[in-house]
Amino acid sequence: MYLSLENISKIFPPRGGVSEVTAVKNVSLEIYKGELVTLLGPSGCGKTTTLRIIAGFEFPTEGKIILDGQEINSLPPHKRNMSMVFQSYAIFPHLNVFENIGYGLNVQRLSKEVISNRVNKVLDLVHLEGYGHRAPTQLSGGQQQRVALARALVMEPKVLLMDEPLSNLDAKLREEMRTEIRRIQKELNITSVYVTHDQIEAMTLSDRIVVMNLGVIEQIGTPVEMYRYPNSRFVANFIGRANFVAGNVIEQNGDELVLNALGEVITLKNIRRDFRKKEDVSMIVRPEMIRIKKSGELLKGTIRRSVYLGDVIEYDVEVCGQMLTGVETDPYVMDLFPEGEQVTVGIAEGTIQVLPAL
């Protein structure tokens, strides 16, 4: 294991009339060399504090940080061989692009030849060839973010840390930079920890996602695992969208579960938990798992809302007293079911997971 957090906790002492705050609680995480791991969660979940602890900007109240076999708890940030890309670009306005990127190398008193070679190499890497003599004011937001990324990479760190680096960009630039960050990370095979509250960023960039809530880790897994097999209602709601459908268990045979739900007896397969007879449960039904048709499906429903969004049509449909959100993605389906329309509803087989009821 290349980077490990072992039972990390961070408690901020009382201040300004506010009692002590536990920002991170007993967090353990193992990151492989060359892996990009994203810490994902809402504001205040502890993800940025965890990143700052890795970087050395905060010291843990308890626990150990181990990098490449060495405990680094006591090392200051500049001795950890890590680089950080911040939410703000933090570009020096009085230096040009080349000087901004090479600033850390100058501090290390490397030769002009070495600095020139490394800066030019990283300029090529981030596709800013020929921009070295430009002033920061002559750059777009996306180009400034590339400079900030290049400045971190030129130091050739063991670990690259990124704290919501794309939050100041518009939607189109964010999409472009997500692709670029992933390309560069894979090309360099650099171990990276990325913090965001944006699930699309997490799904696009990550080898693994760590979902955090209230200072603890809720679940760790690949994007596919997190989306298909969330282990809590919080994770299911935070990664993607989900309908939670109440049910009651009739019986379970291995990974096959039979239950009462939506006024019907429903058999589910590929269930990863064990449940008791008569136990109340919640089925996780993603909107894209739902098929809404005029006729032919098992469940009867009534359209309560329909919205045309261009690439999809979104419906709220009432089934047996429960409201379900579904999306139609077929480009050949052009007509909306109007509100009040009687429809039939189907759910794609083998896609539903089940959690204990709250």
Steps between C-alpha positions, in 0.01 A plus 500: 500500500641839399302749710314391813285678755467300819217592738530872434294735716504879517336691783504879491503650853230734632526854361286811489225352716477190279566163660760263358432364152587149380569562131641153423432187701697177480568514126708219351587494131757318284601646164703310239786651303374665182139501620265799492270497801223756545367612837134580431237647726297806597640811664619429853543125448875507579642446151706822483625456856613149407684638196667771710612235748662304216668819378625598847296822528313339790635247750279210608381475858540124470625255240787457255577607143741268319651582159713245318573315826588812703285658769472871414284638783775727629627619161410856392326541161816590305671176605219262404574503125139585417348776287160662544267653241262734680148618425639846428771501236741695728702619199750778564373798295845659459655184348440360153385143436854356481605677823185390683554136409872511581462687830541194724802382302664841547442473874687169487787684324511265205702601194339708225545214256318251725221750569460578130484133403249408768275802445493454123425132543203568727377781273476242223329257735219745587473624139631851568786492250594855402326660798809532721543876456134590545378691804229337717258775394531377140371152589150357515375328814575159354853604402564640849388168647746322270777728629408412859505131410832534316655680799409203719619238251836665425609419854473129414318417824436155636136597556286760322225653716207691346244694703195571282721645225221538244235673710576846356456389138181502295332170411663453159850576630448270797418216263809576288731523802366176652612323186838674505570427867422132449715485186798659676460289813498179296787612279720575802359213709509739795329411828223755547239599759218718371234677708161597360131522583413439134401139431558536125861603563544207735351249256702638206840527666530227757647156525321485835259731681491558877161636608520690827226627730526670839872427525484127431532282190166366381632281217806444279483352153537542127251730325310193376485344846388823664220555250372144471554380855469789749514373856290779654217734415742793523735355235212406271366854521837672463628303201234528235129524572287237663142410576461322833210257481360346817466123509456206736692173469309182424803270471863487386682217326868582455523818293131481400258708705119488485311792649178694501543844345288740297196276552666202331717198582839580351799267460845657498830336409867575571423629850818543705351509851310255718153594624252344741143400417255789553789750524423848369740604225563776244559418134744733322352575159697737274289721269662350189395152616133592461308439177179694449266384224140532395442130560667166546689530829422355844425809710226756445580866554392858441723776360521788746776702331668491160793716387679503165875563555633444149715192554246341737137520599447492876184373666358479848258210502282389790487124552292351781526823701877539454661761276775378267724710277584345165686617192445414135823503300385353168567771235212367288248567777389857433153529656457559871240323706285784636431549870215276611569237230451137607813299420673174582836485674777243478835477677806354330573154639817437697567870563336548839687486829336489840584664832348459845221750554579807708 
